[in-house]
Amino acid sequence: MTLPRIVSREQWQAAREELLVREKAATRARDALNADRRRLPMVEIDKEYVFEGGDGKATLLDLFEGRQQLVVYHFMFAPEWDAGCRSCSAFVDQIGHLAHLRARGTEFAVISRAPYTKILPFKARMGWTLPWYSSYDNDFNHDFQASFEAGDEGAGGGGGESYERPGVSCFLRERERIFHTYSTYERGLDGLGSTTSLLDLTALGRQEEWEKPEGRASALGAPAGSERIRYHDEYED
């Protein structure tokens, strides 16, 4: 195994400051990329999806739980599998307390193609309490390119076989109308899991005053950004 070379404290500090310049440049570039993501157009969802969850049947609108945005994690769990994907499970293990997302009007849900009768015991085994729904009886996973059947364009990465892939899709609600704003898959999930990283994928972002484009920080009619942060047991729903 190759380890970093050993230097003096002064040499380390000089190297660290040199790297910091590049880190700050990367942060500014990420901010600009996030702003461009928020400028993406959106597509209205005119198809009715019905899912199976802990409280029975639920529509896509129901998954918002009355909030303005919805972040969906496409969890790889095919109907014929006996357990969910290990990598997807590791990803969900990283998801923090949902109160911080919800305080910014954003709901989070997991969706898989496996029937709910398989999802429920696996969810209990993992000790998760976050919302998880089955799309077994609808085309949601296929429509949002998280599942492919043999013969589909892109199926099996070109191999022609059916397969699942992990991803995140973001939705925005305007009263009863639902819009798809963004999706990313596989390596696009690298670094996600924290509240801010998920908000950065949405149309409203972190809702900070410094974010571009302007006019979205006060979308919820509440103090923007860090002024809204509380201990997770202090939020009012």
C-alpha positions as CSV (number, residue, x, y, z in Angstrom):
1,M,0.0,0.0,0.0
2,T,1.3,3.4,-1.0
3,L,0.9,6.1,1.7
4,P,1.3,9.9,1.6
5,R,4.9,11.1,1.9
6,I,6.0,12.5,5.3
7,V,6.8,16.3,5.4
8,S,7.2,19.0,8.0
9,R,4.2,20.9,9.3
10,E,5.2,24.0,7.2
11,Q,5.4,21.9,4.0
12,W,2.0,20.4,4.8
13,Q,0.5,23.8,5.3
14,A,1.9,25.1,2.0
15,A,0.5,22.1,0.1
16,R,-2.8,22.4,1.9
17,E,-3.2,26.1,1.0
18,E,-2.4,25.3,-2.7
19,L,-5.1,22.6,-2.7
20,L,-7.6,24.9,-1.0
21,V,-7.4,27.2,-4.0
22,R,-8.6,24.4,-6.2
23,E,-11.2,23.3,-3.7
24,K,-12.8,26.7,-3.6
25,A,-12.8,26.9,-7.4
26,A,-14.5,23.5,-7.4
27,T,-17.1,24.8,-4.9
28,R,-17.8,27.8,-7.1
29,A,-18.1,25.6,-10.2
30,R,-20.5,23.3,-8.3
31,D,-22.6,26.3,-7.3
32,A,-22.8,27.4,-11.0
33,L,-23.7,23.9,-12.1
34,N,-26.5,23.7,-9.4
35,A,-27.9,27.0,-10.7
36,D,-27.9,25.7,-14.2
37,R,-29.8,22.6,-12.9
38,R,-32.4,24.8,-11.3
39,R,-32.8,26.6,-14.7
40,L,-33.8,23.4,-16.4
41,P,-37.3,23.3,-17.9
42,M,-39.8,20.9,-16.5
43,V,-42.3,18.4,-17.9
44,E,-45.9,18.0,-16.6
45,I,-46.8,14.5,-15.5
46,D,-50.1,13.6,-17.1
47,K,-50.0,9.9,-16.4
48,E,-51.7,8.4,-13.3
49,Y,-49.4,6.2,-11.2
50,V,-50.8,4.2,-8.3
51,F,-48.3,2.7,-5.8
52,E,-48.6,0.4,-2.8
53,G,-47.4,1.6,0.5
54,G,-47.7,1.2,4.2
55,D,-51.1,2.9,4.2
56,G,-52.4,1.1,1.1
57,K,-52.8,2.6,-2.4
58,A,-51.2,6.0,-3.1
59,T,-50.9,8.2,-6.1
60,L,-47.8,10.2,-7.1
61,L,-49.5,13.3,-5.7
62,D,-50.1,11.5,-2.4
63,L,-46.3,10.9,-2.1
64,F,-45.8,14.6,-1.7
65,E,-47.6,14.5,1.6
66,G,-48.8,18.0,0.9
67,R,-45.3,19.4,0.3
68,Q,-44.2,21.3,-2.8
69,Q,-41.3,19.0,-3.9
70,L,-40.7,15.3,-3.9
71,V,-37.3,13.5,-4.2
72,V,-37.7,9.8,-5.3
73,Y,-34.9,7.3,-4.9
74,H,-35.1,4.5,-7.5
75,F,-34.1,1.5,-5.3
76,M,-33.1,-1.6,-7.2
77,F,-35.4,-4.4,-6.0
78,A,-36.9,-6.4,-8.9
79,P,-40.1,-8.4,-8.4
80,E,-38.3,-11.7,-8.6
81,W,-35.6,-10.8,-6.0
82,D,-35.8,-11.9,-2.4
83,A,-33.9,-8.8,-1.0
84,G,-33.1,-5.3,-2.1
85,C,-29.8,-4.3,-3.8
86,R,-26.8,-4.0,-1.4
87,S,-25.5,-0.8,-2.9
88,C,-28.9,0.8,-2.8
89,S,-29.2,-0.3,0.8
90,A,-25.9,1.4,1.6
91,F,-27.2,4.6,-0.1
92,V,-30.4,4.6,1.9
93,D,-28.4,4.1,5.1
94,Q,-26.8,7.5,4.5
95,I,-30.1,9.4,4.3
96,G,-30.4,11.7,7.3
97,H,-33.4,12.8,9.3
98,L,-36.1,13.8,6.9
99,A,-37.3,16.6,9.1
100,H,-34.6,18.9,7.6
101,L,-35.8,18.2,4.0
102,R,-39.4,18.6,5.0
103,A,-38.7,21.9,6.6
104,R,-37.9,23.1,3.1
105,G,-41.2,21.8,1.7
106,T,-39.5,18.7,0.2
107,E,-40.6,15.1,0.8
108,F,-38.4,12.0,0.2
109,A,-39.6,8.5,-0.9
110,V,-38.1,5.3,-2.0
111,I,-39.8,3.4,-4.9
112,S,-39.0,-0.2,-6.1
113,R,-40.7,-2.6,-8.6
114,A,-40.8,-5.4,-6.0
115,P,-44.3,-6.0,-4.6
116,Y,-44.9,-4.4,-1.2
117,T,-45.2,-7.8,0.4
118,K,-41.4,-8.2,-0.3
119,I,-40.5,-4.6,0.5
120,L,-42.1,-4.6,4.0
121,P,-40.0,-7.4,5.6
122,F,-36.8,-6.2,4.0
123,K,-37.5,-2.6,5.2
124,A,-38.1,-4.0,8.8
125,R,-34.9,-6.0,8.6
126,M,-32.9,-2.8,7.7
127,G,-34.7,-0.8,10.4
128,W,-35.8,2.0,8.0
129,T,-38.8,4.2,8.7
130,L,-38.6,6.4,5.6
131,P,-41.5,6.1,3.1
132,W,-41.1,3.2,0.6
133,Y,-43.6,2.3,-2.1
134,S,-44.0,-0.4,-4.7
135,S,-44.5,0.4,-8.4
136,Y,-45.2,-3.3,-9.2
137,D,-48.5,-2.5,-10.9
138,N,-47.4,0.5,-12.9
139,D,-44.8,1.8,-15.4
140,F,-43.2,4.4,-13.2
141,N,-39.7,2.7,-13.1
142,H,-39.7,2.2,-16.8
143,D,-41.0,5.7,-17.6
144,F,-38.3,7.3,-15.5
145,Q,-35.6,5.0,-16.9
146,A,-34.8,3.1,-13.7
147,S,-35.9,-0.3,-15.1
148,F,-35.4,-1.8,-18.6
149,E,-37.0,-4.8,-20.2
150,A,-35.2,-7.0,-22.7
151,G,-35.4,-5.3,-26.1
152,D,-35.7,-1.8,-24.6
153,E,-33.2,0.8,-25.9
154,G,-30.3,0.8,-23.4
155,A,-31.4,-2.5,-21.8
156,G,-28.5,-4.3,-20.1
157,G,-26.1,-1.5,-21.0
158,G,-26.4,-2.7,-24.6
159,G,-26.6,-6.4,-23.8
160,G,-30.3,-6.6,-24.5
161,E,-31.2,-8.0,-21.1
162,S,-33.7,-6.6,-18.6
163,Y,-32.0,-4.8,-15.6
164,E,-32.5,-2.2,-12.9
165,R,-30.4,0.8,-12.1
166,P,-30.3,3.2,-9.2
167,G,-31.3,6.8,-9.6
168,V,-33.0,9.9,-8.2
169,S,-35.9,11.8,-9.7
170,C,-37.2,15.1,-8.5
171,F,-40.7,16.5,-8.9
172,L,-42.4,19.8,-8.2
173,R,-46.1,20.3,-7.4
174,E,-48.2,23.3,-8.3
175,R,-51.5,22.6,-6.6
176,E,-52.8,19.4,-8.3
177,R,-50.3,19.6,-11.2
178,I,-47.0,17.6,-10.9
179,F,-43.9,18.3,-12.9
180,H,-40.7,16.3,-13.4
181,T,-37.7,18.6,-13.0
182,Y,-34.6,16.3,-12.8
183,S,-33.2,12.8,-12.8
184,T,-29.8,11.3,-12.4
185,Y,-28.5,7.7,-12.2
186,E,-25.6,5.5,-11.2
187,R,-22.4,7.7,-10.9
188,G,-24.7,10.7,-10.7
189,L,-25.5,9.6,-7.2
190,D,-21.9,9.9,-5.9
191,G,-21.8,12.2,-3.0
192,L,-25.5,12.3,-2.4
193,G,-27.3,11.5,0.9
194,S,-27.1,14.7,2.9
195,T,-30.0,17.2,3.1
196,T,-28.2,19.9,1.1
197,S,-26.9,17.4,-1.6
198,L,-30.5,16.3,-2.2
199,L,-31.9,19.9,-2.2
200,D,-29.2,20.8,-4.8
201,L,-31.0,18.5,-7.2
202,T,-34.4,20.2,-6.9
203,A,-35.9,23.1,-8.7
204,L,-36.1,25.2,-5.5
205,G,-32.6,24.2,-4.3
206,R,-31.5,25.0,-0.7
207,Q,-33.8,28.1,-0.8
208,E,-30.9,30.3,0.2
209,E,-30.9,34.0,-0.7
210,W,-27.5,33.7,-2.5
211,E,-28.7,31.0,-4.9
212,K,-29.4,31.7,-8.6
213,P,-31.8,32.1,-10.2
214,E,-33.3,34.6,-7.8
215,G,-36.8,34.4,-6.4
216,R,-36.9,30.9,-5.1
217,A,-35.5,31.3,-1.6
218,S,-38.9,32.5,-0.2
219,A,-40.9,29.9,-2.0
220,L,-42.3,28.6,1.2
221,G,-43.0,32.0,2.8
222,A,-40.6,31.2,5.6
223,P,-37.1,32.4,6.5
224,A,-34.5,31.3,4.0
225,G,-31.7,28.8,4.4
226,S,-29.9,28.4,7.6
227,E,-32.4,30.6,9.5
228,R,-34.8,27.7,9.1
229,I,-32.6,25.0,10.6
230,R,-33.7,23.6,13.9
231,Y,-33.1,20.5,15.9
232,H,-35.0,17.8,14.1
233,D,-37.5,17.5,17.0
234,E,-38.2,21.2,17.0
235,Y,-39.7,21.6,13.6
236,E,-43.4,22.3,13.2
237,D,-44.8,20.1,10.4
